[in-house]
Amino acid sequence: MTKAFKSYLRDAIENVKAKWIEQLIQLGRLKMEDGRQLYELTISELEHEYRCMKEKKVFF
């Protein structure tokens, strides 16, 4: 993999994480119950938390 491609992938990942974080903040989640900040989570963890928060919002 070239250096430019790695940089492109890193930027793409950070953009996806930023979008998930923005969505979670809009739902009221500022950090995790275990104390971790949202920026510390993986994309998978962010997506999972978003889906859980969305499901909870539907029921309230």
C-alpha positions in Angstrom: 0.0 0.0 0.0 1.3 3.4 -0.8 1.7 6.2 1.7 -0.9 8.3 -0.1 -3.4 5.4 0.0 -2.9 4.8 3.7 -3.4 8.5 4.4 -6.6 8.4 2.3 -7.9 5.4 4.2 -7.0 7.0 7.6 -8.9 10.1 6.6 -11.9 8.1 5.4 -12.0 6.2 8.7 -11.8 9.4 10.7 -14.6 11.0 8.7 -16.9 8.0 9.3 -16.1 8.1 13.0 -16.8 11.8 13.1 -20.2 11.2 11.5 -21.1 8.5 14.1 -19.9 10.7 16.9 -22.1 13.6 15.6 -25.1 11.3 15.5 -24.5 10.0 19.0 -24.2 13.6 20.4 -27.5 14.5 18.7 -29.1 11.6 20.6 -27.6 12.9 23.9 -24.7 10.5 24.3 -21.5 12.5 25.2 -19.5 9.6 26.6 -19.9 5.9 27.3 -21.2 4.6 30.6 -17.8 3.0 31.2 -16.2 6.5 31.1 -14.6 6.3 27.7 -14.9 9.3 25.4 -16.6 8.8 22.0 -13.4 9.5 20.1 -11.8 6.5 21.9 -14.3 4.0 20.4 -13.9 2.0 17.2 -16.3 2.5 14.3 -18.0 -0.8 15.2 -18.5 0.3 18.8 -19.8 3.7 17.7 -22.3 2.1 15.3 -23.5 -0.4 17.9 -24.0 2.4 20.4 -25.9 4.5 17.9 -28.2 1.6 17.0 -28.9 0.9 20.7 -29.6 4.6 21.4 -31.9 4.7 18.4 -33.9 1.7 19.7 -34.2 3.3 23.1 -35.4 6.6 21.6 -38.2 4.8 19.8 -39.6 3.4 23.1 -39.5 6.7 25.0 
